[in-house]
């Protein structure tokens, strides 16, 4: 079109761009489009109507609205940051830089010319738009298994497990959800029956934490009958505990 307009301008100066476009349309339809092409020996308009017109695609429903293209690094959480919001990308690209195409209503992530994902554009700063398939299988497990799901699974295992999970999630549920998910995973490793027995024992001695339950199962204490009588705390062994003599000499008296 610019070539056509330059040729027209060489003949006469149009009043404005609209007039130049009208003159170019006449020139294409009545001159350049109907004369024999030097290479194909077919008039361009004839070839367009017979071969090319049927291959044209419909225009997009919305006008082209690309605002900017920027580089974005895929962080360890499988997300890139664009305009203070976060968009997931396949975990295979962690540590790499992608091109983020920011449109009016969408954000597209490209690796070179390869489109990886199209996200709806975030509506507020800090919003995270995540696709679970972008995580490795072992990571997406923890995103699918929510607080309610974990409580339902614990209820199926038994009343002891249900009570332990309920206690853990009553205080700082977001912080302890990962521990609860790990706790329920012990049922797959040892069996639901053994996990229920371990939970009952942990509740009996007042130390129903994931670490304690794991140690009970590793030591087989879930299969040991509970001692009758008042509850007594189990003896705890700390990995870095040292005798008092390491801190005080024999000359120093202890109160």
C-alpha positions in Angstrom: 0.0 0.0 0.0 2.8 2.4 0.8 4.4 1.5 -2.5 1.1 2.3 -4.3 0.8 5.6 -2.4 4.3 6.6 -3.3 3.5 6.0 -7.0 0.3 8.0 -6.7 2.1 10.8 -4.9 4.6 11.0 -7.8 1.7 11.9 -10.1 -0.4 14.2 -7.9 -0.4 15.2 -4.2 -3.5 13.9 -2.4 -5.3 16.1 0.0 -5.1 13.7 2.9 -4.6 10.0 3.7 -8.2 9.1 3.2 -8.1 10.5 -0.4 -4.8 8.7 -1.0 -6.4 5.4 0.1 -9.4 5.9 -2.1 -7.1 6.5 -5.1 -5.0 3.5 -4.2 -8.1 1.3 -4.1 -9.1 2.5 -7.6 -5.6 1.9 -8.9 -5.5 -1.7 -7.5 -9.0 -2.7 -8.8 -8.8 -1.1 -12.2 -5.0 -1.1 -13.1 -2.6 -3.2 -11.1 -5.1 -5.9 -10.2 -6.3 -6.7 -13.7 -3.1 -6.6 -15.7 -1.0 -9.7 -16.2 1.6 -10.3 -13.5 5.2 -10.5 -14.7 6.0 -13.7 -12.8 2.8 -15.7 -12.6 1.3 -14.3 -15.9 -2.1 -14.2 -14.0 -3.8 -11.0 -13.0 -3.5 -10.6 -9.2 -7.2 -10.0 -8.6 -8.1 -13.2 -10.5 -5.6 -15.2 -8.6 -6.9 -13.8 -5.3 -10.5 -14.6 -6.1 -9.7 -18.2 -7.4 -7.1 -19.3 -4.8 -6.5 -17.0 -1.9 -9.8 -15.6 -0.9 -11.2 -18.9 0.4 -8.1 -19.3 2.7 -8.7 -16.0 4.5 -9.6 -16.3 8.2 -12.2 -14.2 10.0 -11.1 -11.2 11.9 -10.7 -11.6 15.7 -13.8 -10.8 17.7 -11.8 -8.1 19.6 -9.4 -5.6 18.1 -5.7 -6.2 18.4 -4.7 -4.8 21.8 -1.1 -5.7 22.5 0.2 -3.3 25.1 3.8 -4.4 25.6 6.2 -7.3 25.4 8.6 -7.8 28.3 11.0 -10.5 29.5 10.0 -12.5 32.6 12.0 -15.1 34.5 10.3 -18.3 35.6 10.9 -18.6 39.4 11.1 -21.7 41.5 7.4 -21.6 42.2 6.7 -22.0 38.4 5.4 -18.4 38.1 6.6 -15.3 36.3 5.9 -11.8 37.6 4.2 -9.3 35.3 3.0 -6.0 36.6 3.0 -7.1 40.2 0.9 -10.2 39.4 2.0 -13.8 38.9 1.3 -16.2 36.1 2.3 -19.9 36.0 4.5 -21.5 33.4 5.6 -25.1 32.8 8.1 -26.3 35.5 10.5 -27.3 32.8 11.2 -23.6 32.2 12.2 -22.8 35.8 15.2 -20.5 35.8 14.7 -19.5 32.1 13.4 -16.2 30.7 10.3 -16.1 28.7 8.6 -13.3 26.7 5.4 -12.0 28.2 2.9 -10.5 25.8 0.6 -8.2 27.7 -2.8 -7.6 26.1 -5.8 -5.7 27.4 -7.5 -8.9 28.7 -4.9 -11.7 28.5 -1.2 -12.4 29.1 0.6 -14.9 26.9 4.0 -16.5 27.7 6.3 -17.4 24.8 9.5 -19.3 24.5 10.8 -17.6 21.4 8.0 -18.1 18.8 6.4 -21.0 20.7 3.3 -20.1 22.7 3.3 -21.9 26.1 0.2 -20.6 27.8 -2.5 -17.9 27.6 -3.7 -16.6 31.0 -6.6 -14.1 31.6 -5.0 -10.9 32.8 -4.9 -10.4 36.6 -7.4 -7.9 38.0 -5.4 -6.8 41.0 -1.7 -6.6 42.1 -0.5 -9.8 43.8 -3.1 -12.0 42.2 -1.8 -15.5 41.2 -3.1 -17.3 38.1 -2.1 -20.9 38.2 -2.5 -24.0 36.1 -1.9 -27.2 38.1 -0.5 -29.0 35.1 2.4 -26.5 35.2 3.7 -28.2 38.4 5.5 -31.5 38.7 3.1 -34.3 39.8 4.6 -34.5 43.3 4.0 -30.8 43.8 0.5 -30.5 42.4 -0.7 -33.1 44.9 -0.3 -30.5 47.7 -2.3 -27.9 45.8 -5.3 -30.2 45.1 -5.5 -31.6 48.7 -7.1 -28.7 50.5 -8.1 -28.3 54.2 -11.6 -29.7 53.7 -10.2 -32.6 51.6 -7.7 -33.5 54.3 -10.3 -33.5 57.0 -12.6 -35.8 55.0 -9.7 -38.2 54.4 -8.9 -38.2 58.1 -12.5 -38.9 59.0 -12.4 -42.0 56.8 -9.2 -43.3 58.5 -10.7 -43.1 62.0 -11.7 -40.9 65.0 -8.2 -40.6 66.3 -6.8 -39.4 63.0 -9.8 -37.1 62.5 -9.1 -35.5 65.9 -5.4 -35.0 65.2 -6.1 -33.4 61.9 -8.8 -31.1 63.4 -6.4 -30.0 66.2 -3.6 -29.2 63.7 -5.8 -27.2 61.4 -7.5 -25.2 64.1 -4.4 -23.2 64.7 -2.6 -21.6 61.7 -4.2 -23.9 59.1 -2.3 -22.5 56.2 1.1 -23.1 58.0 0.1 -26.6 59.1 -1.7 -27.9 56.0 1.6 -29.2 54.5 2.2 -31.2 57.8 -1.4 -32.6 57.6 -0.9 -33.6 54.0 2.3 -35.4 55.0 0.5 -37.0 58.0 -2.1 -38.5 55.7 0.6 -39.8 53.4 1.7 -42.0 56.3 -1.4 -44.1 55.7 -0.1 -45.1 52.3 3.3 -46.0 53.7 2.2 -47.9 56.8 -1.6 -48.5 56.3 -4.7 -46.6 57.6 -5.0 -48.9 60.5 -1.5 -48.3 61.8 -1.9 -44.5 61.3 -5.1 -44.6 63.3 -3.4 -46.5 66.1 -0.5 -44.0 66.1 -2.9 -41.1 66.3 -4.6 -42.6 69.2 -1.3 -43.1 71.0 -0.1 -39.6 70.2 -3.4 -38.1 71.6 -3.0 -40.3 74.7 0.4 -38.8 75.5 -0.5 -35.3 74.4 1.9 -34.9 71.5 -0.1 -35.3 68.3 2.4 -33.8 65.8 3.5 -35.1 62.4 7.0 -35.7 63.7 5.8 -37.6 66.7 3.4 -39.7 64.6 6.2 -40.6 62.2 8.5 -41.7 65.0 5.8 -43.8 66.5 5.3 -45.6 63.3 9.0 -46.0 62.6 9.5 -47.5 66.0 6.4 -49.7 65.8 5.0 -48.2 69.0 1.6 -48.0 67.4 1.4 -51.8 68.0 2.3 -51.5 71.7 -0.7 -51.4 74.1 -1.2 -48.1 75.9 -0.4 -48.1 79.6 -3.4 -47.7 81.9 -3.8 -45.0 84.4 -3.3 -41.2 84.1 -1.7 -39.8 81.0 2.1 -39.6 81.2 4.2 -37.8 78.7 6.5 -40.1 76.7 10.2 -39.6 77.2 11.6 -37.5 74.4 15.1 -37.8 73.0 16.6 -34.7 71.5 19.2 -35.2 68.8 21.5 -32.5 70.1 21.0 -33.0 73.9 24.2 -33.2 75.9 25.0 -33.9 79.5 25.0 -31.0 82.0 28.7 -31.5 82.6 29.5 -30.2 79.1 28.2 -26.8 80.2 29.3 -26.6 83.9 32.6 -27.6 85.5 32.6 -29.7 88.7 33.5 -26.6 90.8 30.4 -24.8 89.8 27.4 -25.6 91.9 23.9 -26.0 90.5 21.0 -24.4 92.2 
